[in-house]
Amino acid sequence: GVTKRDLQEDHDAMMRLLAAQLGRADWADRGRNGGAEGAASLERRLRDFKFAQRKRRDRYGGERPWGIMGLYDHLQGIRTDVEWSEDAAWRRENDEPYLSWADFEEGRKLGLNRPFFTYIMLVLCTAMLIASYGVNGWTIEPLSVNPMVGPSAETLNRLGAKFTPYIVQDGEWYRLFSPMVLHAGLIHYVLNMAALWFIGSAVELSHGFVAAAIIFVIPATGGTILSAIFLPEYISVGASGGIFGLIGACIADITMNWSLLFSKTVNETDEGTRLRHARVLVWLLLDILVNCIIGLTPFVDNFTHMGGMLYGFLCGLSTMERLSLNFF
């Protein structure tokens, strides 16, 4: 028959499997090599994680925003709860004062734990928008010329818009970088800065200043290069390439942790999993479609958008920390 020892071994094995699903190989190793004490420590860490998940649901509710950012918000929550579980375990082992989940959550938003790269880009883009109006004589072009409520093409060119002949023939290589802080007008600026604030700050708070800078700058430059190759006579500006790079990186992060996001480990139930998968894919396609439509407006192009997303996806695969090594 089944003995008490068999049941305990099965229980310990399940705890190690759960730890592996969370990407915590160190937790699983402790449970495997530490005997009864190691198994108890592992179970306590995983119980802490489940506790953090409940506190998160109590505070923020079970519903999450739809689309890519909804999934990314869920993934951020998992990361934070794993970190709190590690912090709680460290404090127990070192007889340090207990730090509640709520205080840990709030502490992540204080001091240097802020999206400084996102702040820098917001300031640069705002300064360049004001400068573009100043260079344009503090006037805006007719909506028939520039529907984005902004300056003329000549003004954007003077400030460093992407224009292939100037890059290739005149050696103005800085035009590969300067478009990321320029905008066609007020509407273009507001849309991009809203997206940068929500997406950029989420990525930076989760992965740090350096990762956010890489994921923004490389895709923005890569998108400009593709645009310069395929639309050589077309003037284009905007932070869209970098923003799409951030979106691509979010997709990469979600892809690497897809099975974990929809597993019973971090969800109250696995009912409707296929429906949730389908809904995410539908929203992803809608996101891409809407932004392709935006890419048809003057001074904005889809080579920058789609190129930025592709570069961002690749940067995300190589830059972002993986929660689990079992699902990619």
Phi, psi and omega per residue, in radians:
G1 nan 3.108 3.141
V2 -1.462 2.166 -3.136
T3 -1.616 2.920 3.092
K4 -1.084 -0.611 3.130
R5 -1.155 -0.691 3.108
D6 -1.065 -0.748 -3.140
L7 -1.116 -0.691 3.140
Q8 -1.149 -0.711 3.121
E9 -1.127 -0.702 3.093
D10 -1.102 -0.718 3.136
H11 -1.108 -0.784 3.132
D12 -1.094 -0.673 3.127
A13 -1.121 -0.694 3.111
M14 -1.143 -0.660 3.116
M15 -1.120 -0.722 3.125
R16 -1.160 -0.662 3.116
L17 -1.112 -0.738 3.113
L18 -1.108 -0.705 3.101
A19 -1.109 -0.694 3.120
A20 -1.133 -0.661 3.112
Q21 -1.115 -0.540 3.094
L22 -1.431 -0.001 3.120
G23 1.376 0.261 -3.092
R24 -1.781 1.376 3.126
A25 -1.085 -0.578 3.134
D26 -1.145 -0.622 3.076
W27 -1.116 -0.836 -3.090
A28 -1.075 -0.715 -3.139
D29 -1.100 -0.701 3.128
R30 -1.107 -0.731 -3.138
G31 -1.152 -0.564 -3.083
R32 -1.382 -0.690 -2.999
N33 -1.744 -0.166 -3.017
G34 -1.708 0.124 3.122
G35 1.144 -2.611 -3.106
A36 -1.085 -0.690 3.138
E37 -1.143 -0.725 3.127
G38 -1.138 -0.708 3.121
A39 -1.121 -0.696 3.123
A40 -1.140 -0.703 3.116
S41 -1.125 -0.738 3.126
L42 -1.091 -0.803 -3.131
E43 -1.083 -0.645 3.130
R44 -1.147 -0.731 3.129
R45 -1.090 -0.777 -3.124
L46 -1.213 -0.576 3.063
R47 -1.167 -0.663 3.058
D48 -1.053 -0.743 -3.132
F49 -1.082 -0.798 3.126
K50 -1.098 -0.665 3.091
F51 -1.074 -0.774 3.123
A52 -1.083 -0.681 3.099
Q53 -1.069 -0.734 3.119
R54 -1.144 -0.732 3.116
K55 -1.083 -0.664 3.126
R56 -1.128 -0.766 3.125
R57 -1.135 -0.678 3.121
D58 -1.117 -0.645 -3.061
R59 -1.430 -0.758 -3.032
Y60 -1.873 -0.153 -3.114
G61 1.505 2.905 -3.115
G62 -1.456 -0.347 -3.108
E63 -1.419 2.476 3.111
R64 -2.197 2.735 3.081
P65 -0.986 2.602 3.125
W66 -1.366 2.922 3.039
G67 1.435 -2.923 -3.066
I68 -1.070 -0.735 -3.091
M69 -1.201 -0.500 3.055
G70 -1.120 -0.787 3.111
L71 -1.152 -0.697 -3.115
Y72 -1.181 -0.627 3.067
D73 -1.080 -0.711 3.095
H74 -1.089 -0.754 -3.132
L75 -1.140 -0.696 3.071
Q76 -1.030 -0.728 3.136
G77 -1.080 -0.710 3.106
I78 -1.072 -0.796 3.132
R79 -1.030 -0.817 -3.110
T80 -1.090 -0.719 -3.105
D81 -1.206 -0.616 3.049
V82 -1.126 -0.747 3.134
E83 -1.097 -0.706 3.126
W84 -1.138 -0.677 3.115
S85 -1.086 -0.728 3.093
E86 -1.134 -0.732 -3.135
D87 -1.115 -0.735 3.128
A88 -1.103 -0.711 3.130
A89 -1.134 -0.746 3.133
W90 -1.083 -0.731 -3.132
R91 -1.146 -0.658 3.093
R92 -1.126 -0.776 -3.089
E93 -1.186 -0.476 -3.078
N94 -1.910 0.225 3.104
D95 0.946 0.692 3.083
E96 -1.609 2.715 3.132
P97 -1.035 2.511 3.141
Y98 -1.190 2.401 3.071
L99 -2.012 2.059 -3.084
S100 -1.143 2.778 3.121
W101 -1.059 -0.731 -3.120
A102 -1.080 -0.740 3.128
D103 -1.185 -0.656 3.106
F104 -1.118 -0.746 3.126
E105 -1.083 -0.780 3.141
E106 -1.214 -0.610 -3.115
G107 -1.125 -0.432 3.124
R108 -1.204 -0.267 -3.091
K109 -1.798 0.079 -3.067
L110 -1.920 2.926 3.058
G111 1.071 -2.260 -3.103
L112 -1.476 -0.042 3.123
N113 -1.436 1.053 -3.126
R114 -2.274 2.718 -3.105
P115 -1.408 1.274 -3.038
F116 -1.157 -0.638 3.099
F117 -1.085 -0.715 3.102
T118 -1.085 -0.732 3.094
Y119 -1.037 -0.780 -3.106
I120 -1.064 -0.789 -3.127
M121 -1.152 -0.662 3.098
L122 -1.083 -0.747 -3.136
V123 -1.157 -0.798 -3.134
L124 -1.076 -0.790 -3.120
C125 -1.143 -0.666 3.116
T126 -1.150 -0.780 3.136
A127 -1.076 -0.722 -3.123
M128 -1.253 -0.545 3.067
L129 -1.129 -0.788 3.106
I130 -1.088 -0.733 3.126
A131 -1.084 -0.657 -3.127
S132 -1.139 -0.653 3.083
Y133 -1.188 -0.672 3.121
G134 -1.115 -0.794 3.118
V135 -1.117 -0.498 3.133
N136 -1.480 0.186 3.111
G137 1.364 0.437 -3.128
W138 0.995 0.616 3.072
T139 -2.206 2.835 3.058
I140 -2.047 2.657 3.139
E141 -1.344 2.717 3.059
P142 -0.991 2.603 -3.109
L143 -1.081 -0.430 3.098
S144 -1.203 -0.417 3.124
V145 -1.641 -0.813 3.139
N146 -2.381 1.648 -3.113
P147 -1.205 -0.094 3.136
M148 -1.493 0.082 -3.124
V149 1.050 1.138 -3.074
G150 -2.609 -2.892 -3.069
P151 -1.377 -3.103 -3.128
S152 -1.418 2.901 3.086
A153 -1.098 -0.620 3.139
E154 -1.097 -0.731 3.124
T155 -1.110 -0.788 3.124
L156 -1.081 -0.655 3.105
N157 -1.123 -0.716 3.139
R158 -1.115 -0.549 -3.084
L159 -1.529 -0.121 3.061
G160 2.027 0.458 3.089
A161 -1.081 2.763 3.088
K162 -1.259 2.124 3.067
F163 -2.588 1.905 -2.950
T164 -0.954 -0.784 3.139
P165 -0.973 -0.668 3.119
Y166 -1.209 -0.590 -3.137
I167 -1.250 -0.812 -3.030
V168 -1.429 -0.863 -3.020
Q169 -1.426 -0.642 -3.087
D170 -1.763 -0.030 3.095
G171 1.181 0.451 -3.135
E172 -1.492 1.244 -3.057
W173 -1.134 -0.384 -3.141
Y174 -1.070 -0.328 3.121
R175 -1.210 -0.165 3.015
L176 -1.318 -0.363 -3.084
F177 -1.941 -0.648 -3.034
S178 -1.091 -0.524 -3.135
P179 -1.049 -0.417 -3.074
M180 -1.203 -0.243 3.098
V181 -1.967 0.103 3.113
L182 -1.846 2.651 3.104
H183 -2.426 2.630 -3.044
A184 -1.249 -0.328 -3.128
G185 2.992 -3.030 -3.046
L186 -1.101 -0.747 -3.123
I187 -1.113 -0.824 3.113
H188 -1.010 -0.774 -3.121
Y189 -1.097 -0.849 -3.084
V190 -1.087 -0.786 -3.140
L191 -1.078 -0.800 -3.109
N192 -1.205 -0.708 -3.110
M193 -1.216 -0.597 3.064
A194 -1.110 -0.784 3.121
A195 -1.133 -0.724 -3.134
L196 -1.107 -0.702 -3.116
W197 -1.114 -0.844 -3.072
F198 -1.267 -0.809 -3.061
I199 -1.406 -0.807 -3.099
G200 -1.081 -0.789 -3.127
S201 -1.168 -0.621 3.117
A202 -1.115 -0.798 -3.141
V203 -1.158 -0.747 -3.076
E204 -1.196 -0.691 3.119
L205 -1.150 -0.500 -3.120
S206 -1.500 -0.619 -2.991
H207 -2.122 -0.174 3.049
G208 1.770 2.928 -3.060
F209 -1.067 -0.873 -3.042
V210 -1.118 -0.801 -3.136
A211 -1.081 -0.742 3.137
A212 -1.105 -0.718 3.128
A213 -1.103 -0.771 3.126
I214 -1.094 -0.808 -3.074
I215 -1.187 -0.419 3.108
F216 -1.548 -0.890 -2.981
V217 -1.224 -0.804 -3.113
I218 -1.097 -0.851 3.086
P219 -1.100 -0.653 3.114
A220 -1.070 -0.766 3.119
T221 -1.212 -0.752 3.120
G222 -1.085 -0.723 3.086
G223 -1.109 -0.667 3.098
T224 -1.138 -0.673 3.113
I225 -1.108 -0.783 3.110
L226 -1.096 -0.728 3.107
S227 -1.099 -0.713 3.128
A228 -1.122 -0.573 -3.135
I229 -1.311 -0.816 -2.996
F230 -1.626 -0.340 3.097
L231 -2.269 1.155 -3.000
P232 -1.143 -0.488 -3.098
E233 -1.697 0.133 -3.026
Y234 -1.826 2.250 3.080
I235 -1.480 2.260 3.111
S236 -2.482 2.609 3.136
V237 -2.502 2.953 3.004
G238 2.207 2.677 3.079
A239 -1.447 0.125 -3.036
S240 -1.021 -0.675 -3.139
G241 -1.043 -0.766 3.107
G242 -1.196 -0.679 3.124
I243 -1.135 -0.745 3.080
F244 -1.165 -0.506 3.028
G245 -1.097 -0.736 3.095
L246 -1.114 -0.703 3.096
I247 -1.113 -0.757 3.107
G248 -1.063 -0.680 3.109
A249 -1.162 -0.671 3.064
C250 -1.057 -0.743 3.126
I251 -1.103 -0.699 3.112
A252 -1.091 -0.782 -3.138
D253 -1.078 -0.762 3.124
I254 -1.132 -0.732 -3.129
T255 -1.077 -0.751 -3.127
M256 -1.139 -0.447 -3.089
N257 -2.050 0.431 -3.021
W258 -0.990 -0.924 -3.079
S259 -1.118 -0.640 3.117
L260 -1.149 -0.724 -3.116
L261 -1.040 -0.584 -3.072
F262 -1.842 0.185 -3.106
S263 -1.501 2.841 3.080
K264 -1.194 -0.284 -3.129
T265 -1.015 -0.719 -3.050
V266 -2.084 0.209 3.083
N267 -2.237 2.653 -3.134
E268 -1.171 -0.475 -3.132
T269 -2.677 2.759 3.057
D270 -1.815 0.240 3.107
E271 -1.185 2.462 3.104
G272 1.294 0.352 -3.087
T273 -1.065 -0.800 -3.132
R274 -1.083 -0.671 3.113
L275 -1.112 -0.724 3.125
R276 -1.145 -0.689 3.083
H277 -1.022 -0.855 -3.103
A278 -1.102 -0.689 -3.118
R279 -1.143 -0.705 3.106
V280 -1.071 -0.782 -3.139
L281 -1.105 -0.707 3.125
V282 -1.096 -0.774 3.135
W283 -1.161 -0.602 3.079
L284 -1.099 -0.797 3.116
L285 -1.103 -0.694 3.110
L286 -1.144 -0.721 3.092
D287 -0.999 -0.815 -3.124
I288 -1.143 -0.737 -3.129
L289 -1.087 -0.825 -3.124
V290 -1.053 -0.754 -3.106
N291 -1.270 -0.481 3.024
C292 -1.171 -0.624 3.088
I293 -1.145 -0.747 3.092
I294 -1.062 -0.583 -3.137
G295 -1.182 -0.128 3.115
L296 -1.558 -0.089 -3.127
T297 -1.412 2.816 -3.105
P298 -1.024 2.478 3.078
F299 1.191 0.164 3.091
V300 -2.258 2.485 -3.133
D301 -2.498 2.691 -3.047
N302 -1.360 -0.313 3.059
F303 -1.160 -0.655 3.071
T304 -1.153 -0.763 -3.119
H305 -1.110 -1.028 -3.051
M306 -1.209 -0.634 3.070
G307 -1.100 -0.750 3.098
G308 -1.078 -0.715 3.132
M309 -1.120 -0.733 3.132
L310 -1.119 -0.840 3.101
Y311 -1.064 -0.713 3.134
G312 -1.112 -0.689 3.105
F313 -1.070 -0.784 3.142
L314 -1.168 -0.704 3.091
C315 -1.117 -0.669 3.122
G316 -1.106 -0.704 3.126
L317 -1.065 -0.604 -3.058
S318 -1.683 -0.284 -3.008
T319 -1.887 -0.652 -3.005
M320 -1.362 2.463 3.112
E321 -1.243 2.314 -3.129
R322 -1.541 2.336 3.044
L323 -1.322 -0.589 -3.098
S324 -2.422 2.415 3.092
L325 -1.647 0.062 -3.036
N326 -1.689 -0.050 -2.959
F327 -2.199 0.431 3.046
F328 -2.559 nan nan
